[in-house]
Amino acid sequence: MDFALDDTAVAVADAAAEVFARHQPDWEDTFGRRDPGTGHRGGFDDALWRSITDAGLMALPLPAEVDGDDVAVVDLLPLLRRMGESAAVTPALGTLTAALALRHASAEARTKWAQALASGGWCAVAIGEHGDALTTTPRTTIRDGQVTGTKTGVLHAEGSAALLIVTDDGVAMVAMDAPGVTVVRTPASSGWGEYTVRLDGVAVDDADVLATDGTIARDLYRLVLAAYGDGLVAGAARLTADHVTQREQFGKPIALFQAVGQQLADIYVIERSLNLVTTAAAWRMSEGLDAAQDLGVAGYWLAAEVPATLRTMTHLHGGIGVDVTYPLHRYFSIAKDLARLIGGPDARLDEIADESDARLDPKGQATHVH
């Protein structure tokens, strides 16, 4: 594979850079804990979200027949990483996942739900269930044209135009204001809007079922979270490098101390490893190849290594690392939320083991899965 950005990815990166250059985040804000009149609703940065939608960035992955740009998932990586680098909290992660999932839907479904995501509307992704984040065996059901179940860890559900739901019978989309949908906000380290969603006999028809295989939505969401986490580490690492270069002890920058240099090297390894596996997964998905192993490794890295790396960066900053007027606390809090949202390191490691077992024949010989 070629890791160089093609022209489309470069254009996406430039558009994202322009939007984020105009937006200066308030590092003291803990989303949704201020009065609604401050411009933050549902646990995210509303002003940044408006800038993103006004720039047309959420239309990038939509199919061309619904006025989208049909941008491949690998070419969306610069946007996702840029959001992570800025520790940006918006409904973009769920909305991009839904837009990509619409490619696998019928023409009727694409037309119906693309309209729901237009004009600043957003989508929340509902996959996880109690005790089983990003479940592969959902207990949420579709029976007789109705969806029933409970979903946890749903980002920015309140106020969304639609919910993308993974069920035991595929992927469905329902309107947030449909009868039978209730939401309850749950605590999060960063204060972003995270919810438990209960679905009690919510009606769906053929145009609401996007795919009969829930793996499609799950894999897309795993990739989106990993790419965002990749950017999160890169943004925090840049802050850390600047800090240790400028801060002096005993007449020289602390970056020149051997112990600090070793920790910076560890941070670099984590950052580049996550970037590599995320890029590989996105490329494989864009080429129609199986990306399960890469996604599994990316999920484990996100759950196990990213929070530990953020702890190291906080340590290198000293007391300023936990100051709410300084950006690093936001990166650390989001990293902890991402690790929990994706299910924790044990669950992700078990998933890698199961995937490896599935690739072996009865004699223990590796097989190729496409």
N, C-alpha and C positions, 0 to 999 in steps of 0.2 A: 504494500500500500504506500501511497505518496502522502506524506504528512504536510506538504505545502498547501496553503490555502488557495483554492481556486478563485476565479473572479467573483463568483456569487458570494462566497464566504467573506472575501475582502470587502465587498459592498455592504454586507450585513454588519461586519465589524465597524466600518466607518459610520453607518447609520446609528448603531448603538452608541458609539463613542460621542457622537454629536448630541444625542439625547442626554446622556449622563453628564456631559460637560456643562450642561445648563442647570443641573439639579444639584444643590448642595444639601445633603442630608443633615438632619438634626440628630446628633448622636445621643443626646440625652432623652429623646423620645422613646418610650416603650409602648409600642403600637397599641392604640385602643384604650390606654389607661388615662388619657386626657379627655377633656370634654369633646363631644362630637363636633363642635364648632371650630376646632383647631384644624380641620381638614383631613383628619385621619379617621377612617371608618372601617369597621370589621377587622381591625388588627393589621393594617398595612398602610403604606405611604400613598395616600390618595393623589397628591400632586404629581408624584413620579409616575403613577399609573396612568394619569391623564396624558402626561407627556409621551409615554410609550404608545398608547393607543392613538393619539393624535398623529404620531409619526408613522402609523401604519405597520408597526412591527409585529402586531399580533396576527396580521393577515398574511405574513410571510409563508407559513406552512399550509395555508388553506388551499384546496384544489382550485385550479384556474377557472373551472366552470362556475364557481361561486365567488368570483372576483378576488381570489387569492393569488399569491405569487408562486405557489407550488415549489417552494424551496425545500430541498432535501434535508433530512435530519442532520446529516453531517455538516451541512452549511449553516445550520442554526447554532452550532457550538460557540462561535464567537459572541453571540447575543447572550446565551445562557452563562457563559463564563464572565462576561462583562457585568451581568447582574450580580454574580457571586463576588467579584472583585470589589464591588461597591457595597456589599452586604445589603443589597436592595431587597426589600420585602414588599412584594406586590402579588396579585393573583396571576402573574404571567406563567408560572410553572404549570399550574393546572390548565390554563387556557391553551398553552402551546401543546400540551399533551393531548387535549381534546381535539385541537385542530389537526394534529398528525393522525389521530385515530379516525377522523372522518374520512381519510383516504381509503380506509378499508370498508366503508359503509356504502349502502345503496345510494343511487342518485337522489332518491326522495329524501333519505335521511340527511345527506350532505346539504341539500337545499334548505331543509327545515332548520337544522341546527347551526348552520353557518350564519343564518340571519339572527339567531339568538345571541351569537357572539359578536355581532356587529355593534358599532356605535358605543364602544366602551364596555359592553357586557363581558362578563367573564365566566369561566367554568371552574368548578371545584371537582377534584378527583377523589372518589370514594372507593378505596380498595380494602384497607385494613379493617380488621374486626377484633373484638376483645380477645387479647392474648395471642393474636396472630397478625402482626403488622405485615402489610403487603402479602396477604394470604394467597396461596396457590390452590386452596380448597375452600372457597367461600361458602359460608352458611346462608348468605343472602340468596333468596330464590326468586325465580320468575315462574309463576303458576297461574294459568288461566288469565293471562294478560295483566297480571299484577306483580309488583315487586315488593317483597317483604324481607326485612332484616335490619341490622344495626351496623353502622360503619363508624370507625374511630379514626382519629388523626386526619380529619378532612380539613385541609387548609382553605380558609377564606370562603367557607360555605355560606355564611350569612350575607345576603345581598347579591349572591351570584345569580346569573341568568339560568344556569343549568348545572346538573350534577352528572358526572360521568361515573357510572356504577358498574363494578365488576361483580357478576353474580355466578351462580352455579351453572347458568345456561348462556353465558356470554356477557357482552358489554352492552349496557343500555344507557340512554340519556333521558333524563326527566327534568322538567322545569322545577326550579327551586320552590315556586309558589304553588306547586301541584298539591291537591288534597292528599293528606296522609304523610307529608314530609314535615318533620320537626327537627330543630337543631338546638344543641346546648353547647355553649362555649366551654372549653376545658383549659386548664393552666398550661403554660409553656414558658420555658426559660427566657426566651427572647421577648415574650409578650405578643408575638405574632398571632393572628387569628386562627386558632385551631379548634375544631368542633367534633362532637359526636352527633351523627345524623341517624335518626330513626325513620325507617320507611315502613309504613303500615298500609299495605294494600294499595300502593301507588300504581295507577293505571298506565300501561304502555301499549303501543301498537307496533306494527311492523316498521314504521319509520323511526321508531325510538330505539330499535335494536341495531347497533352499529356492526356487531360481529358476534359470531357464535363461539369464538375462542377468546376467553378473558386474558390469555397470555399476551395478546397484542397490546392492550392498554397497560398491562403491568410492566412489560418490557420498556415501553415508551416512557412511562413515569420513572422507572428506575434510571434510565439514561438521563432524563431531564434533571433529576435530583443529583446524580453523580456529576454532571457537567456544571451545575450550579455550585456544588461542593468543591469542585476543582478550582473554580474561580475564587471561591471563598478563601481557600488556602493561599492562593496566589496573592490576593489582596492583603491578607494578614501578614504574609511573608515580606511583602514590600514595606509595610509599616515597620516590621521588626528590623529589617535591614537598614532602613533609614535611621531608626532609633539607635541601634548599636554602633552605627557609624558616627553619629553626632554626639553621643554621650561619652564623656571622658572620665577616666579614673587613673590616678597616678600619672597624669600628664599625657595619656594616649587614649584613643577610642577603644571602648571595650570589645569591639569587633576583632581587635588584634590579639586578645587573650586566647590562648589555646582552647580552653574549655568552651568559650563562647563560639569559636570557630567550629568546633566539633558539633555543637548543637545546631548551628546554622547548616552544616552539611547534612545532618539528619533531616532537617526541615526540607532541604532541597530534594533529597531522595524521595520523601513522601509526596511532595508537590509534583515532581516529574513522573513518578509512578502512576499517580491517579490520572494525570493528564494523558499518559500513554494508553492506559487501559480504557479510558473513556473515549478517546479518539478512535481506538481500534473497534470498540463496540459500535460507535456511531457509523463508522465506515462499513462494517459488516451489515448493519441494518439497512443502510442505504443501497447496498449491493444485493439485498435479498438473501443474505447468508445468515446462518445461525450465530447469534451473538450471546448465547446463554452463559458461556464460561466467562467471557469478558465482563458481562453485566454482573455476574456473581462476584467476581474479584473486585469490581468497582464498588459494589454494595458493601463488601467486607471492609475495604479500605475506608469507606465513608463512615462506617460504624465503629471501627476499631482504631484506626490510625489518625484520622482527622481530629477528633477531640483531644487525643494525647498530644498531637503536634501543636494544637492551639494552647494547651497547657504549657508546653515548652516556651512558646512565644510570649505568653503572659509572664512566665518566670523571667525571661530575658528583659522584659520591660520594667521589672520591679513594680513599685507601687502604682505607677501611672497606668499599668496594664488593666487595673480594675477600676479606674476612674471613669465615671459615666460621661464625663465631658470629652473623653478620648475614644477614638473609634474601636479599639481592640475588643472592648467588652461586648460589642454587638456581634463581632465575628465569633467569639467564643460561645456566646449564648445560642446563636443560630447553629453552630456546629453540634452542640449538645442536642438541640431539637432535631436536627437531621438524623443523628445517630439513633435516636429513639424512634423517629418516624419510619426509618427503614428497617427497624426490628432488632437492632443490637447485634454485636459481633457474633454471638453464639449461633443465633438463627441464620445469619448469613454464611457462617462457616459450614453449618450443617447443609445448607443449600448447595454450596460448592461441592461437598462430598457426595450428595445425592446426584448431582449433575455428572460428576466423574464416574460414579457407579453406572449411570445410565449409558455411558459411552463405552462400556466394556461388554464384550460378549461373554457367554457362560464360561469360557476358558480363561477369562481374564485378559484377553487381547483387546487392544484399543480398536475402536471402530470409528468411522467418519460419519458425522451427522451433518446433514445439510438442511 
